[in-house]
Amino acid sequence: MSYPINIALFGFGRIGRNIFRQGYKNPNFNFVAISDLGPAESLHYLLVRDSIHGPINKDITLDGNFLIANDQKVRILPGGEPGKIPWDSFNVDVLIDATGKYRKSADLQKHIDAGAKRVIVTVPPNDEIDRIVIPGINEETIELSDQVISTTSSTTQVLALMLKMLDEKFGVKRAMMTTIHAYTSDQPLADSAQADLRRSRSAVENIIPNKTWAPGFVEKIMPQFSGKIAGTAFNVPVSNGSSVDLTTELNHLPSVDVVNEAIKSFADSSLKSIVGYTDDPIVSRDVIGCSETMIFDAKATMISANALLKTVCWYDNGWGFSARILELIKSYQSLENKGDAS
């Protein structure tokens, strides 16, 4: 795999469009194809007129079934099931499955069988795949032989990073997480009959309790937390900007100032550009477009009964997550280069 890396997007919703917006001007990336159920005109329109991130420069145009962007001619293909598109005909180095639909290894393997050299899926898998990667946690474990990789979810990444930092500094005995999450595209605007009764209610009128994958996958990646963490989620009526509220019992309970200084030290050094830090009185809208995986809110740190620590961090639940995917693609490319050099 050499620069530029040929990338195809399977699914062009929120994550797919965020990835494209961040990557299409980068000379390391060459987007060759986009597959989605929507018509080409709609995909182009939603890319350049985004309700959350605003309009994009007018240098992206539509020519039939091609997006023309920064000297790239990106083929728009009909959506469908994995394995239906011959990715080898586009010389795809990395296929990003951003549909959020396919979580089984057998389905994801079909992209490889159809000619993609490597697949990154933007949701946690249902069964065993080659690699689950959270940047800042275990990216050093990647290997050239990895073909199907998951980057879990934005919430999972935030929880893993918070636990890593607190555990390294103070030792985590147990933890309970709540994510207050922006509504998602699979929720109805008005009450609508669905199998999940809570999620049948209007996303813009209600705070809706929900399940979260995050604790289970953190335990899988970081077995030192096995049996020690649990969590829940609430979808709230905002379009973007989410937070993780984490309550922990620690081996060594520090003061609020010591906790904040510890997180700031990570943000300034080993986790710089992945973890952000602020002592400003921010709200959810303030993190829209932030490229870090999470922004630690120093003003929200609390200690209760000299026993429990509460910490809060914020995240754009699409933008920073997409940035990590592009960085991971470059990390695999660096491995390829090292392999070629040796």
Secondary structure as GFF3:
##gff-version 3
##sequence-region A 1 342
A	DSSP	beta_strand	5	10	.	.	.	ID=ss1
A	DSSP	alpha_helix	14	23	.	.	.	ID=ss2
A	DSSP	beta_strand	29	36	.	.	.	ID=ss3
A	DSSP	alpha_helix	40	48	.	.	.	ID=ss4
A	DSSP	beta_strand	49	50	.	.	.	ID=ss5
A	DSSP	beta_strand	54	55	.	.	.	ID=ss6
A	DSSP	beta_strand	60	63	.	.	.	ID=ss7
A	DSSP	beta_strand	66	69	.	.	.	ID=ss8
A	DSSP	beta_strand	72	78	.	.	.	ID=ss9
A	DSSP	three_ten_helix	87	90	.	.	.	ID=ss10
A	DSSP	beta_strand	94	97	.	.	.	ID=ss11
A	DSSP	alpha_helix	105	113	.	.	.	ID=ss12
A	DSSP	beta_strand	118	121	.	.	.	ID=ss13
A	DSSP	beta_strand	131	132	.	.	.	ID=ss14
A	DSSP	three_ten_helix	139	141	.	.	.	ID=ss15
A	DSSP	beta_strand	148	150	.	.	.	ID=ss16
A	DSSP	alpha_helix	154	170	.	.	.	ID=ss17
A	DSSP	beta_strand	172	182	.	.	.	ID=ss18
A	DSSP	three_ten_helix	198	200	.	.	.	ID=ss19
A	DSSP	beta_strand	208	210	.	.	.	ID=ss20
A	DSSP	alpha_helix	214	221	.	.	.	ID=ss21
A	DSSP	three_ten_helix	223	225	.	.	.	ID=ss22
A	DSSP	beta_strand	229	236	.	.	.	ID=ss23
A	DSSP	beta_strand	242	250	.	.	.	ID=ss24
A	DSSP	alpha_helix	256	268	.	.	.	ID=ss25
A	DSSP	beta_strand	275	278	.	.	.	ID=ss26
A	DSSP	three_ten_helix	284	287	.	.	.	ID=ss27
A	DSSP	beta_strand	294	297	.	.	.	ID=ss28
A	DSSP	three_ten_helix	298	300	.	.	.	ID=ss29
A	DSSP	beta_strand	302	304	.	.	.	ID=ss30
A	DSSP	beta_strand	308	315	.	.	.	ID=ss31
A	DSSP	alpha_helix	319	341	.	.	.	ID=ss32
###
